[in-house]
Amino acid sequence: MKATPTRIPDVMVVEPKVFGDARGFFYESFNQAAFNAATGTAFTFVQDNHSRSSQGVLRGLHYQLPPHAQGKLVRVVRGAVWDVAVDIRQGSPTFGQWVGEELTEYSHKQFWIPPGFAHGFVVLSESADFLYKTTNYYAPQSDRGIAWNDQDLDIAWPNLGMDFVLSDKDRQQPALRQAEVFTL
């Protein structure tokens, strides 16, 4: 397993070793010891989630506040998404900055998003199956979000030639400047 820091060093692209031949492929999608060694972290994952969405569905930007903050290790097993992490750690030198990565079933890349980041994605393919491991359980009382189209963030969402499909909850999220965030 290889972990490559993004321009926000705490967010990393994680790539497993993939063994492929004419029959197909095999890879170890997760190994706690290998993940800790590659990322230099000591997080433990407690919950796995799976979502399926159609093209143009945008989910996010979501996070949980302490004491229920979640780190997420995300990947796509069918289709393709544009995945985004936003630093919401007030006092961080990268506060309010974002990084994005295209995740596909063919690249096998994973995206490590530590606690203190808002997360969202939009489906690029006809549909996508999106898997994510979390370091804490879902806690509705700590669930928060930021507007996906916050002008201050200026996230470069891909142009799919269609309007994004959002939940009512995601349409009503506040801008970062009005949101509850992490304090370092």
Secondary structure, DSSP 8 states (H G I E B T S, - for coil): -EEEE-SSTTSEEEE--EEEETTEEEE----HHHHHHHHT------EEEEEEEETTBEEEEEEE-TTS---EEEEEEESEEEEEEEE-EET-TTTT-EEEEEEETTT--EEEE-TTEEEEEEE-SSEEEEEEEESS---GGGEEE--TT-TTT-------SS--B--HHHHT---GGGS--EE-
